[in-house]
């Protein structure tokens, strides 16, 4: 079977990018060894997940679970890395990740100055000012870069974020060169109408890029918001196995929307009950290793006694 890669599912729907190994691990109290992370990457890719986010260049003293990201990148093949994104926040991050072999870079900063200072240590405009250099470093190795906008809906310090500010950043010429734009509901406080409206505006009022929606399930609307984003034109939605994750610099943020829940809802053409079951079991194994709760509702369904339903694990 030919798997979808770096684009939409063959059936025409949006694809899943699994972010378990970056956003999913940020708040965990335990660190996964590099060898285990390699196993997780390969299990996800083998199951058919089109794209992954596998780590971050965040300071390891502030985000310890990301300390072995460069080791992970170095352990993967170029073919595997072609489907894997690495979170970066500075041009130097791009250089370091590229030297290890990465070719897909998610350049992230916050729409809100207050959150950007807490998360990255600088104002939003400073991060935007540095983006052309990050783009240059990515292009120098034949790579691609995403413009990732955290707190695109609400900020934990300043409250609601003006959509016009999101559009202003998306249209800033300093962001030229980004092939994708990631809209992150960092706190999981958005509702479907807001998501649909912002994705529509980005699609119609900013440069033509693939739109990625990154949602959290804090208020139970992770899947609904993701489907609203897809309906409005997003080509990718982010999720993490078992709903792991959250931002350590965003009070009130909880886990990501569970990859299992998104896949069960979206039913990409590559997904079948066996592959779905393998991903459910992988999520279960990870939360056991990490001593974290499993927040996936689809996982609960998969472990139910509805034996006549093909998606139930047997």
Secondary structure, DSSP 8 states (H G I E B T S, - for coil): -----SS--TTSS-EEEE-TTTTTTTT-SS---HHHHHHHHHHHHHHT--EEEEEE-S-TTTSGGGTTHHHHHHHS-HHHHTTEEEEESSHHHHHHHHHHT--EEEEEEESSHHHHHHHTSS-HHHHHHHHHHHHHHHHHTT-EEEEEEESSSEETTTEE--HHHHHHHHT-GGGTT-SEEEEE-TTS---HHHHHHHHHHHHHHS---EEEEE-B-TTS-HHHHHHHHHHHT-SEEEEBGGG----TTSTT---B-BHHHHHHHH--TT--HHHHHHHHHHHHHHHHHHT-----HHHHHHTSS-TTSTTS--
